[in-house]
Amino acid sequence: MNGTEDLGWLDSPSALDECVERLKAVKSLGMDAGIDFHGRVHKPMAKQLARVLEPYRPMFIEEPLLSEHPEGIKEISRLTSTPIALGERLHSRWDVRPFLETGAVDILQPDICHIGGISEMKRIAAMAEAYDVAIAPHCPLGPIALAANVQVMAATANFAIQEMSLGIHYNVGGQDLTSYTHNPEIWEVDNGYIKLMAGPGLGIEIDEEQVRALSQGAKPWQ
């Protein structure tokens, strides 16, 4: 879940309270949560937020700083026992390697669309395994990208958890993960799991007529 809105470089510590209260509320329901900083928090506040969340044991904190600040991320990783996740803004195994070598990251979140496809995802997953780092692919996307991730992760030893866009907030009132396909039932979630696809190829059946119809006059998504 989201951590905070944008914070000042140095903000009031009280600006962090709402995030802590939401995590406590989720934990009280018997669920776990990862907290995504989204790179919206500068280091003076990110250090504080990581510390105040720690007693409530989030599954992980994501992008405590933007990926262009590897030294800052390494510093924060030494201040907290909470696992640190990142990777959606990295575009190759060469971008990933420094974070693995410094031990700053515990969960790697490569995006199969950013890194160039299945082959590179396999390489990154294997490299992460060598550093004892889990894989949790970034994928707030459509059925093709998710199906490709699932196929790779089914054969990946260090796979931890898969992001999926089913019912996510920016799909409200529009197309969802179950759109564009003839077999949306493959994304049915049972106790936190989906079944592996059994069909040919990636296991999804694209509704090409719907794709063509909805693409007419479509504007690029920013």
Contacts in CASP RR format, 6 or more apart in sequence:
PFRMAT RR
TARGET T0000
AUTHOR 0000-0000-0000
METHOD contacts of the structure
MODEL  1
MNGTEDLGWLDSPSALDECVERLKAVKSLGMDAGIDFHGRVHKPMAKQLA
RVLEPYRPMFIEEPLLSEHPEGIKEISRLTSTPIALGERLHSRWDVRPFL
ETGAVDILQPDICHIGGISEMKRIAAMAEAYDVAIAPHCPLGPIALAANV
QVMAATANFAIQEMSLGIHYNVGGQDLTSYTHNPEIWEVDNGYIKLMAGP
GLGIEIDEEQVRALSQGAKPWQ
1 22 0 8 1.000
1 23 0 8 1.000
1 26 0 8 1.000
1 33 0 8 1.000
1 34 0 8 1.000
1 35 0 8 1.000
1 36 0 8 1.000
2 35 0 8 1.000
2 36 0 8 1.000
2 38 0 8 1.000
3 19 0 8 1.000
3 22 0 8 1.000
3 35 0 8 1.000
3 36 0 8 1.000
3 37 0 8 1.000
3 38 0 8 1.000
3 40 0 8 1.000
3 49 0 8 1.000
4 15 0 8 1.000
4 16 0 8 1.000
4 18 0 8 1.000
4 19 0 8 1.000
4 37 0 8 1.000
4 40 0 8 1.000
4 41 0 8 1.000
4 49 0 8 1.000
5 40 0 8 1.000
6 40 0 8 1.000
7 15 0 8 1.000
7 40 0 8 1.000
7 41 0 8 1.000
7 42 0 8 1.000
7 45 0 8 1.000
8 42 0 8 1.000
8 45 0 8 1.000
9 42 0 8 1.000
9 44 0 8 1.000
9 45 0 8 1.000
10 42 0 8 1.000
10 44 0 8 1.000
10 45 0 8 1.000
11 45 0 8 1.000
13 48 0 8 1.000
15 45 0 8 1.000
16 45 0 8 1.000
16 48 0 8 1.000
16 49 0 8 1.000
16 52 0 8 1.000
19 35 0 8 1.000
19 49 0 8 1.000
19 53 0 8 1.000
20 52 0 8 1.000
20 53 0 8 1.000
20 56 0 8 1.000
23 33 0 8 1.000
23 35 0 8 1.000
23 53 0 8 1.000
23 56 0 8 1.000
23 58 0 8 1.000
24 56 0 8 1.000
26 32 0 8 1.000
26 33 0 8 1.000
27 33 0 8 1.000
27 56 0 8 1.000
27 57 0 8 1.000
32 58 0 8 1.000
32 59 0 8 1.000
33 58 0 8 1.000
33 59 0 8 1.000
34 58 0 8 1.000
34 59 0 8 1.000
34 60 0 8 1.000
34 61 0 8 1.000
34 62 0 8 1.000
34 85 0 8 1.000
35 53 0 8 1.000
35 58 0 8 1.000
35 60 0 8 1.000
35 61 0 8 1.000
35 62 0 8 1.000
36 61 0 8 1.000
36 62 0 8 1.000
36 63 0 8 1.000
37 46 0 8 1.000
37 49 0 8 1.000
37 61 0 8 1.000
37 62 0 8 1.000
37 63 0 8 1.000
37 64 0 8 1.000
37 65 0 8 1.000
38 62 0 8 1.000
38 63 0 8 1.000
39 63 0 8 1.000
39 64 0 8 1.000
39 65 0 8 1.000
39 66 0 8 1.000
41 49 0 8 1.000
41 64 0 8 1.000
41 65 0 8 1.000
42 65 0 8 1.000
43 65 0 8 1.000
43 69 0 8 1.000
43 72 0 8 1.000
43 75 0 8 1.000
43 76 0 8 1.000
46 64 0 8 1.000
46 65 0 8 1.000
46 76 0 8 1.000
47 75 0 8 1.000
47 76 0 8 1.000
47 79 0 8 1.000
49 61 0 8 1.000
49 64 0 8 1.000
50 61 0 8 1.000
50 64 0 8 1.000
50 76 0 8 1.000
50 79 0 8 1.000
50 80 0 8 1.000
50 82 0 8 1.000
51 79 0 8 1.000
51 80 0 8 1.000
53 61 0 8 1.000
53 82 0 8 1.000
54 80 0 8 1.000
54 81 0 8 1.000
54 82 0 8 1.000
57 82 0 8 1.000
58 82 0 8 1.000
59 83 0 8 1.000
60 82 0 8 1.000
60 83 0 8 1.000
60 84 0 8 1.000
60 85 0 8 1.000
60 106 0 8 1.000
60 107 0 8 1.000
61 80 0 8 1.000
61 82 0 8 1.000
61 83 0 8 1.000
61 84 0 8 1.000
61 85 0 8 1.000
62 84 0 8 1.000
62 85 0 8 1.000
62 86 0 8 1.000
62 109 0 8 1.000
63 85 0 8 1.000
63 86 0 8 1.000
63 87 0 8 1.000
63 88 0 8 1.000
63 89 0 8 1.000
64 73 0 8 1.000
64 76 0 8 1.000
64 84 0 8 1.000
65 72 0 8 1.000
65 73 0 8 1.000
65 76 0 8 1.000
66 89 0 8 1.000
67 73 0 8 1.000
67 86 0 8 1.000
67 87 0 8 1.000
67 89 0 8 1.000
67 90 0 8 1.000
67 95 0 8 1.000
67 99 0 8 1.000
70 98 0 8 1.000
70 99 0 8 1.000
70 102 0 8 1.000
70 104 0 8 1.000
73 84 0 8 1.000
73 86 0 8 1.000
73 99 0 8 1.000
73 104 0 8 1.000
73 105 0 8 1.000
74 102 0 8 1.000
74 103 0 8 1.000
74 104 0 8 1.000
76 84 0 8 1.000
77 84 0 8 1.000
77 103 0 8 1.000
77 104 0 8 1.000
77 105 0 8 1.000
77 106 0 8 1.000
83 106 0 8 1.000
83 107 0 8 1.000
83 134 0 8 1.000
84 104 0 8 1.000
84 105 0 8 1.000
84 106 0 8 1.000
84 107 0 8 1.000
85 105 0 8 1.000
85 106 0 8 1.000
85 107 0 8 1.000
85 108 0 8 1.000
85 109 0 8 1.000
85 136 0 8 1.000
86 99 0 8 1.000
86 105 0 8 1.000
86 108 0 8 1.000
86 109 0 8 1.000
87 96 0 8 1.000
87 99 0 8 1.000
87 105 0 8 1.000
87 108 0 8 1.000
87 109 0 8 1.000
87 110 0 8 1.000
87 111 0 8 1.000
87 138 0 8 1.000
88 109 0 8 1.000
88 110 0 8 1.000
88 111 0 8 1.000
88 114 0 8 1.000
88 138 0 8 1.000
89 114 0 8 1.000
90 96 0 8 1.000
90 99 0 8 1.000
90 110 0 8 1.000
90 114 0 8 1.000
90 115 0 8 1.000
91 114 0 8 1.000
91 115 0 8 1.000
92 115 0 8 1.000
92 120 0 8 1.000
93 115 0 8 1.000
93 120 0 8 1.000
93 123 0 8 1.000
93 124 0 8 1.000
93 127 0 8 1.000
96 108 0 8 1.000
96 110 0 8 1.000
96 124 0 8 1.000
96 127 0 8 1.000
96 128 0 8 1.000
97 127 0 8 1.000
99 105 0 8 1.000
99 108 0 8 1.000
100 108 0 8 1.000
100 127 0 8 1.000
100 128 0 8 1.000
100 130 0 8 1.000
100 131 0 8 1.000
100 133 0 8 1.000
101 131 0 8 1.000
103 131 0 8 1.000
105 133 0 8 1.000
106 133 0 8 1.000
106 134 0 8 1.000
107 133 0 8 1.000
107 134 0 8 1.000
107 135 0 8 1.000
107 136 0 8 1.000
107 160 0 8 1.000
108 124 0 8 1.000
108 128 0 8 1.000
108 133 0 8 1.000
108 134 0 8 1.000
108 135 0 8 1.000
108 136 0 8 1.000
109 135 0 8 1.000
109 136 0 8 1.000
109 137 0 8 1.000
109 138 0 8 1.000
109 163 0 8 1.000
110 120 0 8 1.000
110 121 0 8 1.000
110 124 0 8 1.000
110 125 0 8 1.000
110 135 0 8 1.000
110 137 0 8 1.000
110 138 0 8 1.000
111 137 0 8 1.000
111 138 0 8 1.000
111 139 0 8 1.000
112 118 0 8 1.000
112 121 0 8 1.000
112 137 0 8 1.000
112 139 0 8 1.000
112 145 0 8 1.000
112 148 0 8 1.000
112 149 0 8 1.000
112 152 0 8 1.000
113 141 0 8 1.000
113 145 0 8 1.000
114 138 0 8 1.000
115 121 0 8 1.000
115 124 0 8 1.000
117 148 0 8 1.000
118 148 0 8 1.000
118 151 0 8 1.000
118 152 0 8 1.000
121 137 0 8 1.000
121 148 0 8 1.000
121 149 0 8 1.000
121 152 0 8 1.000
122 152 0 8 1.000
122 156 0 8 1.000
124 135 0 8 1.000
125 135 0 8 1.000
125 152 0 8 1.000
125 153 0 8 1.000
125 156 0 8 1.000
125 158 0 8 1.000
125 159 0 8 1.000
128 134 0 8 1.000
128 135 0 8 1.000
128 158 0 8 1.000
129 135 0 8 1.000
129 156 0 8 1.000
129 157 0 8 1.000
129 158 0 8 1.000
132 158 0 8 1.000
133 158 0 8 1.000
134 158 0 8 1.000
134 159 0 8 1.000
134 160 0 8 1.000
135 153 0 8 1.000
135 156 0 8 1.000
135 158 0 8 1.000
135 159 0 8 1.000
135 160 0 8 1.000
136 159 0 8 1.000
136 160 0 8 1.000
136 161 0 8 1.000
136 162 0 8 1.000
136 163 0 8 1.000
137 149 0 8 1.000
137 152 0 8 1.000
137 153 0 8 1.000
137 162 0 8 1.000
137 163 0 8 1.000
138 163 0 8 1.000
139 145 0 8 1.000
139 146 0 8 1.000
139 149 0 8 1.000
139 162 0 8 1.000
139 163 0 8 1.000
139 164 0 8 1.000
139 165 0 8 1.000
140 163 0 8 1.000
140 165 0 8 1.000
140 168 0 8 1.000
140 170 0 8 1.000
141 165 0 8 1.000
142 165 0 8 1.000
142 177 0 8 1.000
142 180 0 8 1.000
143 177 0 8 1.000
143 178 0 8 1.000
143 180 0 8 1.000
143 181 0 8 1.000
143 187 0 8 1.000
143 204 0 8 1.000
143 206 0 8 1.000
144 202 0 8 1.000
144 204 0 8 1.000
144 206 0 8 1.000
146 162 0 8 1.000
146 164 0 8 1.000
146 165 0 8 1.000
146 177 0 8 1.000
146 187 0 8 1.000
147 186 0 8 1.000
147 197 0 8 1.000
147 202 0 8 1.000
147 203 0 8 1.000
147 204 0 8 1.000
148 202 0 8 1.000
149 162 0 8 1.000
150 162 0 8 1.000
150 194 0 8 1.000
150 196 0 8 1.000
150 197 0 8 1.000
151 197 0 8 1.000
151 202 0 8 1.000
153 159 0 8 1.000
153 162 0 8 1.000
154 196 0 8 1.000
164 177 0 8 1.000
164 187 0 8 1.000
165 171 0 8 1.000
165 176 0 8 1.000
165 177 0 8 1.000
166 176 0 8 1.000
166 177 0 8 1.000
166 178 0 8 1.000
166 187 0 8 1.000
166 189 0 8 1.000
167 176 0 8 1.000
167 177 0 8 1.000
171 177 0 8 1.000
175 214 0 8 1.000
177 184 0 8 1.000
177 187 0 8 1.000
178 184 0 8 1.000
178 187 0 8 1.000
179 210 0 8 1.000
180 206 0 8 1.000
180 207 0 8 1.000
180 210 0 8 1.000
180 211 0 8 1.000
180 214 0 8 1.000
181 204 0 8 1.000
181 205 0 8 1.000
181 206 0 8 1.000
181 207 0 8 1.000
182 205 0 8 1.000
182 206 0 8 1.000
182 207 0 8 1.000
183 203 0 8 1.000
183 204 0 8 1.000
183 205 0 8 1.000
186 194 0 8 1.000
186 195 0 8 1.000
186 197 0 8 1.000
186 203 0 8 1.000
186 204 0 8 1.000
187 194 0 8 1.000
188 194 0 8 1.000
188 195 0 8 1.000
197 203 0 8 1.000
197 204 0 8 1.000
END
